[in-house]
């Protein structure tokens, strides 16, 4: 019995080590003060639906960019909170700003895809930069993006912003969600032209106009609620060069402000990810469950055995292995949490709880989908 337990612990320890080494070797894009302040025209395209509380920070960040060769197109996707008016108020700070009222949503289109497609039709730039309305661009963002994309002959460059975690719910659940995301789409493999794994991140996605047109743009993924990832997959499959990189010093985002929006958003993402990822999503989820729960399983089983049969050495063995594995897990989770999210390392101790909550949201979303009720996001229901 000792050998299987030891092998299980070695497997889980290898998962922790792999996660940490993957984090250390992930591609990064940093501010580049030597990058030119002028160059090819970038069309910054922002789909916005009920973003009045957030879009101001995004436009403020764009107004402060050192790189000046850009235009901004905001598509107001039928907002009811004054998003369009707030965006228009930045016309003095952003002379090349266009705020476009969104056309009615056609049958078969997801709302964000339709808004992005409308923006792309107005764009004049050689490069299209899709930004979510809630991102906070730092002054060096555009200069660094263009310098990296042109120097490396990339056709699509997508960034992972610094995730701003406000509420306890965000700090507990979102690290678990992103652990699964990085497991599905390791940035190293996404950026490797020899690997079939492809991914793009909607909050910050720079794509060469010619590549966007060649793969059909958002029209080709019009029904998807994972339009960014599917667009990245089409770009890479067509033979274009794709790179994904972390950029915590160039762009930040707070995805969800509290539990209600977090639960709604992650349920939607979980359902879409499961349907698109298939077996691979299940295997990555199993890997995450092993890493998150094995130490506690060993400790619990050892404690129960020791209480029921004090003379049985197996209980002590399980407790010892579980305690050692938990110590290693806490070190790994704490280091990843502090490095990736810039919050207290002790939040990493709640990673198993976050994983359990996220798995619960995913299960709830799948039940809703199979019952025909669909999942909701920003007032719209997705059933596909």
C-alpha positions as CSV (number, residue, x, y, z in Angstrom):
1,X,0.0,0.0,0.0
2,X,2.9,2.3,0.7
3,X,4.1,2.3,-2.9
4,X,0.9,3.6,-4.5
5,X,0.6,6.3,-1.9
6,X,4.2,7.4,-2.5
7,X,3.7,7.3,-6.3
8,X,0.6,9.4,-6.0
9,X,2.4,12.0,-3.9
10,X,5.3,12.1,-6.4
11,X,2.8,12.7,-9.2
12,X,1.1,15.6,-7.3
13,X,4.5,17.1,-6.3
14,X,5.5,17.0,-10.0
15,X,2.3,18.9,-10.8
16,X,3.3,21.6,-8.3
17,X,6.8,21.8,-9.7
18,X,5.6,21.9,-13.3
19,X,3.2,24.8,-12.5
20,X,5.9,26.8,-10.9
21,X,8.5,26.3,-13.6
22,X,5.8,27.1,-16.3
23,X,5.1,30.3,-14.5
24,X,8.8,31.3,-14.4
25,X,9.3,30.5,-18.1
26,X,6.2,32.2,-19.4
27,X,6.7,34.8,-22.1
28,X,6.5,38.4,-20.8
29,X,6.1,41.7,-22.5
30,X,7.5,44.6,-20.5
31,X,7.5,48.4,-21.0
32,X,10.0,49.3,-23.7
33,X,11.1,53.0,-23.4
34,X,13.2,52.7,-26.5
35,X,10.2,51.8,-28.7
36,X,9.2,54.5,-31.2
37,X,6.3,56.8,-30.3
38,X,5.0,56.8,-33.9
39,X,4.6,54.1,-36.5
40,X,1.9,52.1,-38.3
41,X,-1.6,53.2,-37.5
42,X,-3.4,51.1,-34.8
43,X,-7.1,51.0,-34.7
44,X,-8.1,50.5,-31.1
45,X,-11.5,48.8,-31.1
46,X,-13.6,48.7,-27.9
47,X,-17.0,46.8,-27.7
48,X,-18.9,48.2,-24.8
49,X,-22.2,47.1,-23.2
50,X,-23.2,48.8,-20.0
51,X,-19.6,49.8,-19.1
52,X,-20.2,53.4,-17.9
53,X,-18.6,52.6,-14.6
54,X,-15.4,51.3,-16.2
55,X,-14.8,52.6,-19.7
56,X,-13.6,56.0,-18.5
57,X,-10.4,54.4,-17.0
58,X,-9.8,52.6,-20.3
59,X,-10.1,55.8,-22.4
60,X,-8.1,57.8,-19.8
61,X,-5.3,55.2,-20.2
62,X,-5.5,55.5,-24.0
63,X,-5.3,59.3,-23.9
64,X,-2.0,59.0,-22.0
65,X,-0.3,56.7,-24.5
66,X,3.2,57.6,-25.5
67,X,2.6,56.0,-28.9
68,X,0.4,58.5,-30.9
69,X,-0.4,56.8,-34.2
70,X,-3.7,55.4,-33.3
71,X,-7.5,55.9,-33.6
72,X,-10.2,54.7,-31.1
73,X,-13.5,53.2,-32.1
74,X,-16.0,52.4,-29.4
75,X,-19.1,50.4,-30.4
76,X,-21.9,51.0,-27.9
77,X,-23.7,47.6,-27.8
78,X,-27.2,48.8,-26.7
79,X,-26.1,50.0,-23.3
80,X,-28.7,51.3,-20.9
81,X,-26.3,53.1,-18.5
82,X,-25.0,56.0,-20.5
83,X,-21.9,54.3,-21.8
84,X,-22.0,56.1,-25.1
85,X,-22.3,59.6,-23.6
86,X,-19.4,58.9,-21.2
87,X,-17.3,57.7,-24.1
88,X,-18.1,60.8,-26.2
89,X,-17.0,63.0,-23.4
90,X,-13.4,61.9,-24.1
91,X,-13.4,63.4,-27.6
92,X,-11.3,66.3,-26.5
93,X,-8.6,64.0,-25.1
94,X,-8.8,61.6,-28.0
95,X,-9.2,63.5,-31.2
96,X,-9.3,60.3,-33.3
97,X,-12.3,58.9,-31.3
98,X,-15.4,57.5,-32.9
99,X,-18.4,56.3,-30.8
100,X,-20.7,54.2,-32.9
101,X,-24.2,53.1,-31.8
102,X,-24.4,49.4,-32.4
103,X,-26.8,48.1,-35.0
104,X,-29.5,45.6,-34.0
105,X,-28.1,42.2,-33.2
106,X,-28.6,39.8,-36.2
107,X,-29.8,36.3,-35.8
108,X,-26.9,33.9,-35.1
109,X,-24.5,36.4,-33.8
110,X,-23.2,36.7,-30.2
111,X,-23.3,40.3,-29.0
112,X,-19.6,40.9,-28.5
113,X,-18.7,39.4,-31.9
114,X,-21.2,41.7,-33.6
115,X,-19.8,44.8,-31.9
116,X,-16.2,43.8,-32.7
117,X,-17.2,43.2,-36.3
118,X,-18.8,46.6,-36.7
119,X,-15.8,48.3,-35.2
120,X,-13.5,46.4,-37.6
121,X,-15.5,47.6,-40.6
122,X,-14.8,51.2,-39.7
123,X,-11.1,50.7,-38.8
124,X,-8.4,52.3,-40.9
125,X,-5.3,50.9,-39.2
126,X,-2.8,48.4,-40.4
127,X,-3.2,46.8,-36.9
128,X,-6.4,46.1,-35.1
129,X,-6.2,46.2,-31.3
130,X,-9.3,44.8,-29.6
131,X,-9.6,45.9,-26.0
132,X,-12.3,45.2,-23.4
133,X,-13.9,48.4,-22.0
134,X,-12.8,47.5,-18.4
135,X,-9.0,47.3,-19.0
136,X,-6.5,49.9,-17.7
137,X,-3.8,50.5,-20.3
138,X,-0.5,51.8,-19.0
139,X,1.2,54.6,-21.0
140,X,3.7,52.2,-22.7
141,X,1.1,49.6,-23.9
142,X,0.7,50.6,-27.6
143,X,4.5,51.3,-28.1
144,X,5.4,47.9,-26.6
145,X,2.8,46.0,-28.6
146,X,3.8,47.5,-31.9
147,X,7.5,47.1,-31.3
148,X,7.1,43.4,-30.3
149,X,4.7,42.5,-33.1
150,X,6.8,44.1,-35.8
151,X,10.2,43.0,-34.6
152,X,9.1,39.4,-34.2
153,X,6.9,39.3,-37.3
154,X,3.9,38.3,-35.3
155,X,0.4,38.4,-36.9
156,X,-1.5,38.2,-33.6
157,X,-0.1,39.3,-30.2
158,X,-2.4,38.8,-27.2
159,X,-1.6,39.8,-23.6
160,X,-2.6,38.5,-20.2
161,X,-3.2,41.6,-18.1
162,X,-2.5,41.9,-14.4
163,X,-5.7,40.7,-12.8
164,X,-6.9,43.1,-10.1
165,X,-8.7,41.1,-7.4
166,X,-10.9,43.2,-5.1
167,X,-13.4,41.2,-3.2
168,X,-12.7,37.9,-1.3
169,X,-14.7,36.0,-3.8
170,X,-12.4,37.2,-6.6
171,X,-9.3,36.4,-4.7
172,X,-10.5,32.9,-3.9
173,X,-12.1,31.8,-7.2
174,X,-10.3,33.6,-10.0
175,X,-6.8,32.1,-9.3
176,X,-8.4,28.7,-9.6
177,X,-10.0,29.6,-12.9
178,X,-6.8,31.0,-14.3
179,X,-4.9,27.9,-13.2
180,X,-7.2,25.9,-15.3
181,X,-6.9,28.4,-18.2
182,X,-3.0,28.3,-18.1
183,X,-3.2,24.5,-17.9
184,X,-5.3,24.4,-21.1
185,X,-3.3,27.1,-22.9
186,X,0.3,27.3,-21.7
187,X,1.6,30.5,-23.1
188,X,4.8,28.8,-24.1
189,X,3.0,26.4,-26.4
190,X,0.5,29.0,-27.7
191,X,3.6,31.0,-28.8
192,X,5.3,28.0,-30.4
193,X,4.5,27.7,-34.1
194,X,5.2,23.9,-33.9
195,X,2.5,23.4,-31.3
196,X,-1.2,23.2,-32.4
197,X,-2.3,24.8,-29.1
198,X,-3.7,28.2,-29.8
199,X,-5.4,30.9,-27.7
200,X,-6.2,34.6,-27.7
201,X,-7.3,36.8,-24.8
202,X,-10.2,39.2,-25.6
203,X,-9.2,41.9,-23.2
204,X,-6.1,42.7,-25.3
205,X,-5.7,41.3,-28.7
206,X,-3.6,42.9,-31.4
207,X,-3.9,41.4,-34.9
208,X,-2.6,42.4,-38.3
209,X,-5.4,43.6,-40.4
210,X,-4.5,41.3,-43.3
211,X,-4.5,38.3,-41.1
212,X,-7.9,39.3,-39.6
213,X,-9.4,39.5,-43.0
214,X,-7.8,36.3,-44.2
215,X,-9.4,34.2,-41.5
216,X,-12.8,35.9,-41.7
217,X,-12.5,38.0,-38.6
218,X,-15.3,37.9,-36.1
219,X,-17.8,37.0,-38.8
220,X,-16.1,33.5,-38.9
221,X,-16.7,33.0,-35.1
222,X,-19.9,35.1,-34.9
223,X,-21.9,32.6,-32.7
224,X,-19.2,32.0,-30.2
225,X,-18.9,33.2,-26.6
226,X,-15.2,32.2,-26.7
227,X,-14.7,34.3,-29.8
228,X,-11.2,35.4,-28.8
229,X,-9.8,31.8,-28.4
230,X,-11.5,30.6,-31.6
231,X,-10.1,33.6,-33.5
232,X,-6.7,32.7,-32.2
233,X,-7.1,29.1,-33.3
234,X,-8.1,30.1,-36.8
235,X,-5.2,32.4,-37.1
236,X,-2.7,29.8,-36.0
237,X,-4.3,27.1,-38.1
238,X,-4.0,29.3,-41.2
239,X,-0.2,29.4,-40.7
240,X,0.1,32.9,-39.2
241,X,2.4,33.7,-36.3
242,X,0.7,34.0,-32.9
243,X,2.2,35.0,-29.5
244,X,0.6,35.1,-26.1
245,X,2.5,36.9,-23.2
246,X,1.9,38.1,-19.7
247,X,2.0,41.9,-19.4
248,X,1.4,42.9,-15.8
249,X,3.2,46.2,-16.1
250,X,1.5,47.2,-19.3
251,X,-2.2,46.5,-18.8
252,X,-4.5,45.6,-15.9
253,X,-8.1,44.5,-15.6
254,X,-10.7,43.8,-12.9
255,X,-12.9,41.2,-14.6
256,X,-15.7,41.0,-12.1
257,X,-16.7,43.3,-9.3
258,X,-18.0,40.9,-6.6
259,X,-19.7,37.6,-6.4
260,X,-22.8,38.1,-8.6
261,X,-20.9,39.1,-11.8
262,X,-18.1,36.6,-11.1
263,X,-20.6,33.7,-10.8
264,X,-22.4,34.7,-14.0
265,X,-19.2,35.3,-16.0
266,X,-17.4,32.1,-14.9
267,X,-20.5,30.0,-15.5
268,X,-20.6,31.3,-19.0
269,X,-16.9,30.7,-19.6
270,X,-16.9,27.3,-18.0
271,X,-19.7,26.1,-20.3
272,X,-18.1,27.5,-23.4
273,X,-14.7,26.1,-22.4
274,X,-16.1,22.7,-21.8
275,X,-17.9,22.5,-25.1
276,X,-14.8,23.7,-27.1
277,X,-12.2,21.8,-25.1
278,X,-13.8,18.4,-24.9
279,X,-11.7,15.6,-23.5
280,X,-8.7,17.9,-23.0
281,X,-10.7,20.2,-20.7
282,X,-11.6,17.1,-18.7
283,X,-8.0,15.9,-18.4
284,X,-6.8,19.4,-17.3
285,X,-9.6,19.6,-14.8
286,X,-8.6,16.2,-13.4
287,X,-5.0,17.4,-13.1
288,X,-6.2,20.5,-11.2
289,X,-8.4,18.4,-8.9
290,X,-5.4,16.1,-8.1
291,X,-3.3,19.1,-7.2
292,X,-5.9,20.9,-5.2
293,X,-7.5,18.1,-3.2
294,X,-5.0,15.2,-2.8
295,X,-3.2,16.6,0.3
296,X,-6.6,17.1,2.1
297,X,-7.8,13.6,1.0
298,X,-4.7,12.0,2.4
299,X,-5.0,13.9,5.7
300,X,-8.7,13.2,6.0
301,X,-8.3,9.5,5.2
302,X,-5.3,9.2,7.6
303,X,-7.2,10.9,10.4
304,X,-10.2,8.6,10.0
305,X,-8.1,5.5,9.9
306,X,-6.1,6.5,12.9
307,X,-9.2,7.2,14.9
308,X,-10.9,3.9,13.9
309,X,-7.8,1.7,14.1
310,X,-5.1,3.4,16.2
311,X,-2.8,0.4,15.9
312,X,-2.9,0.4,12.0
313,X,0.2,2.1,10.7
314,X,-1.5,3.1,7.4
315,X,-3.2,6.0,9.1
316,X,0.2,7.4,10.2
317,X,1.6,6.9,6.7
318,X,-1.3,8.8,5.1
319,X,-1.1,11.6,7.6
320,X,2.7,11.9,7.0
321,X,2.4,11.9,3.3
322,X,-0.6,14.3,3.4
323,X,1.2,16.8,5.7
324,X,4.4,16.8,3.5
325,X,2.4,17.3,0.3
326,X,0.3,20.0,1.9
327,X,3.4,21.9,2.9
328,X,4.7,21.7,-0.6
329,X,1.3,22.8,-2.0
330,X,1.1,25.8,0.3
331,X,4.5,27.0,-0.8
332,X,3.6,26.6,-4.5
333,X,0.2,28.1,-4.3
334,X,1.4,31.0,-2.2
335,X,4.3,31.8,-4.5
336,X,2.1,31.6,-7.6
337,X,-0.6,33.8,-6.0
338,X,1.9,36.5,-4.9
339,X,3.8,36.5,-8.3
340,X,0.8,36.3,-10.6
341,X,-1.7,38.6,-8.8
342,X,0.4,40.7,-6.5
343,X,-1.7,40.0,-3.4
344,X,-0.8,38.3,-0.1
345,X,0.7,34.8,-0.6
346,X,-1.6,33.5,2.1
347,X,-4.6,33.7,-0.3
348,X,-3.0,30.8,-2.0
349,X,-4.0,28.5,0.9
350,X,-7.6,28.9,-0.3
351,X,-6.8,27.5,-3.8
352,X,-8.6,24.2,-3.1
353,X,-11.7,26.1,-2.0
354,X,-11.6,28.2,-5.2
355,X,-11.2,25.1,-7.3
356,X,-14.2,23.5,-5.6
357,X,-16.3,26.6,-6.1
358,X,-15.3,26.9,-9.8
359,X,-16.1,23.3,-10.5
360,X,-19.5,23.9,-8.8
361,X,-20.2,26.8,-11.1
362,X,-19.2,24.8,-14.1
363,X,-21.5,21.9,-13.1
364,X,-24.3,24.4,-12.6
365,X,-23.8,25.9,-16.0
366,X,-23.8,22.5,-17.7
367,X,-27.0,21.6,-15.9
368,X,-28.6,24.8,-17.1
369,X,-27.4,24.2,-20.6
370,X,-28.8,20.7,-20.8
371,X,-32.1,21.7,-19.3
372,X,-32.5,24.3,-22.1
373,X,-32.4,27.3,-19.8
374,X,-29.0,28.5,-21.0
375,X,-26.5,30.7,-19.2
376,X,-26.9,34.5,-18.8
377,X,-24.4,37.2,-19.4
378,X,-25.1,41.0,-19.4
379,X,-28.8,40.5,-19.9
380,X,-28.5,38.0,-22.8
381,X,-29.0,34.2,-22.7
382,X,-26.6,31.8,-24.4
383,X,-28.0,28.4,-25.2
384,X,-25.5,27.2,-27.8
